[in-house]
Amino acid sequence: MAFAAGLGLQPMNERHPELERFAASIVSRLGFRVDQHNQDPVDQVLRRCLERTGCASVDAYIARFQEAAFAQDELREIALELTVPETYFFRHPEQFRALVEAALPQRIKARQADRRLNVLSAGCATGEEAYSLAALMASVPELEGWDIGLWGVDINPLLLQRARLARYSQWSLRAASDRQRSSFFRAEGDAYVLRAEIGSAVRFESRNLLDDDPQFWLPDFFDVIFCRNVMIYFSASAVRALAERLTRSLAPGGFLFLGPSETLRGISQAFHLRHTQGAFYYQRRLPHEQVEEPALLPPAGQPLRPPPATPQPDSEPAWASDITRASARIAALADRSRRQSSDDHAQCKPSPQPVESERSTEHLEGVRDLLRHERFEDALRLIGSLPREVGTDPDALLLEALVLANRNELSGAEQKCQELLARDELRPGAHYLLAFCHERRGDYLSAAEHDQTAIYLDPAFAMPHLHLGLLAARLGDLPTARRELAEALPLLAREDASRILLFGGGFDRGALIRLCQTQLDRCGGER
């Protein structure tokens, strides 16, 4: 499922107050994001809505949304105009390989007693993804005789009508192998018709993924959910609501597949990140594995994964803001620790010294300053002086791991990274540090794995691209080296200074760029 180009929730231009009110009504019900890049298409949709319904103004149109039947019909019409199907059979084949070779064997084992699996294709558009799932599951011998429930849901009823026809052009099968074409389809002129036993396996339903229907979203019901290329187009609040709904409906140990450009970073800690067959995907934690959910989502209206952009001279870099927020969070933890200690010693005279939160903030700023001047032993002493609760916070653990890595104390750095990832598996900085440590130990395969994970979690993070490129060049994999070094070069040019300080290994921006360009030239890359 894909949406009209440029959808991304941003404050609408104040010169278009009617369009802004219309967009707000869409966002509140459909979760779509709208910004200045697609004001014209949305404005055209608004005009057609007014003409179709005979409403004299936007306010009159929005007021009619109080009528349930009107709202339902209009939302479907709006969805028809704003959603654009972009899918084909066996799209992103590495994810389907991971499903068949890694996810399904685990779910088969977990469901052996009742011999039933439930699978959902959310945002299924014209049905190619749902039918791909049906075809692959029909090919798994271990599932013979099992009761397979497979649903395809989409808000666009017109697309679902096309899905039920199960009739596709050759373009829809462009990623299918000859064996898959002959096994799952029969040719009728220029079209390919899905075999009846595959087509009948999927139940299609028109649903808004943001609507709460307890009879459909049953707790712990689905074993596998594909929800690809949906979240990236939603507002932050809509993403949060959808992620919570999918989590509740997915069985513990069940699997969630997102689009390759989507992650749960900053959205949910209810999942383990998995990486097999070249695909990243998620497995819901078991009840005893649950961790505390941090409040990490960006403010409403801010893109979840914004494209890298050159920082403006008068603006604060995003990474610097992240560090500031991390400092504030650690300071708050320290302050809570101080207050708890104060409650335990209520009769004691207050100390005239600065409160713990103030000292902790100063310590963290001091750690960064000591890192800048490569005074690693002093930095460790400062970290060691933090209260225990603060010292085990993920942000403090990352700083300590950085200091240890710079001291070449690889075992200690790895231990701190593992402690951090036990709390939050979706930390790209921790994965990059592990890549660095494993490469130093000569474990190149594991190093590349952690680099790839860091890149998946934050594609704008320059250092794992650079490190993976250097590693590939050392191993003689020149195509990968050229690709990653070419990716790293522009990212280094606009990387925040704070992140270069933390992860640059003592090199400044210019030195890293020169290193990257020199290695790219040696690998035969283009300038």
Protein Blocks (a to p, Z undefined) as FASTA:
>chain_A
ZZdehiacddddfklmmlmmmmmmmmmmnopacdfklmmmmmmmmmmmmmmnopabfklm
mmmmmpmklmmmmmmmmmmmmpccdddehiakllmmmmmmmmmmmmmmmmmmnopacddd
ehklnommmmmmmmmmmmmmklgoiacddddddfblklmmmmmnopacfklmmmpcfklm
mmmpccehjbccddfklmmmpccddddfkbccfklmgghkbfbdcdehklmmpcfklmmm
mmmmmmmmpcghiacdddfkbcfehkackbccddeehiacdddddfklpccdddfbcceh
iafbdcdddddfkbccfklmmmmmmmmmmmmmmmmmmmmmmmmmmmbccdfbdcfklmmm
mmmmmmmmmmmnopaklmmmmmmmpcfklmmgmklmmmmmmmmmmnopaklmmmmmmmmm
mmomklfklmmmmmmmmmmnopaklmmmmmmmmmmmmmmlmklmmmmmmmmmmnopaklm
mmmmmmmmmmmmmgcfklmmmmnnopafklmmmmmmmmmmmnopaZZ
